[in-house]
Amino acid sequence: MAPTAKNDSGINLKYLSLIVLTFQNATLILSIRYTRTLPGDMYLSTTAVVLAELFKMLASAAIIMKQKGSLEGLWEHVYYYTVVQWKDALKISVPAILYVIQNNLQYVAISNLEAAVFQVTYQLKIMTTAIFSVFLLRKELIRTQWMALVLLFAGVALVQLSQTNETKTTNNVEQSPILGLVAVLLSCCSSGFAGVYFEKLLKGSDISIWMRNIHLAGYGVIVGLFGVFWTDGAVVQEKGFFFGYNAWVWWVIAMQAFGGLLVAVVVKYADNILKGFATSLAIIVSCVVSVFLWGFVITLKFSVGTALVLGAVYLYSLPKPATKLLPN
């Protein structure tokens, strides 16, 4: 009976991870798009990025405190891995800065692109991650993965060709598809390099993922605050840090902060195929919601391009064939 219960639990956790990954991938993008197209005062995206990093740091600290059993245990743990091993902690500043840049670029991209278009185009991060993995981690891609990257590029190109490049206005908010495309491309490059660099740091390290998250978020808050006052300092001084905030904005911040941590917990129950399936479901959900909420028109080019991207995601996530050893 025990093995059966264990198997049943594993199946449940696998499907739970699929639901969580799909929900996180689709809901965050749709929520950001919704908040960036609402009429009225527009909140500062730079402040939202800072608050998301702050909440992420506090949540990770709470998890470590629970593991250590006391606030003193948390302090000793953080002090050792931040002050005593300061050289190792300093290395985290590179991906932290890149992640802050990526998050700010995502707001720019989603503010200027339809949610469905962004979801499809943002899959180029698979290509940038693969390229950086080949050069930095010396990973080898099999033929199927290279084919997937070609399909991915072709699909994204078709999706972009299906869109008009003219600047338009939604609820008195001006949107530039060209600016959105540039932002999402830069975001993909930042995401790819940061992810590979972070993976390289994690190899051979005994530091927990929660301590790494504290370092990432800590640097993120510092760099993010610098960005707030560099780009929006005048507005913050005149109207306040929380100008334009409403319940939806706080929901987006919570999704960015806690959704990512939740995904980090359940992702160990999901294999690559399940992750790819969740990505595909998120794209489909974004397309459907975009049609009903914003009147998004699905053209033939967009449909073909999206199909190519979905196929590429599936191909790239297939497990590598086992290497057969020849007998001596």
Disulfide bonds with the S-S distance in Angstrom:
none
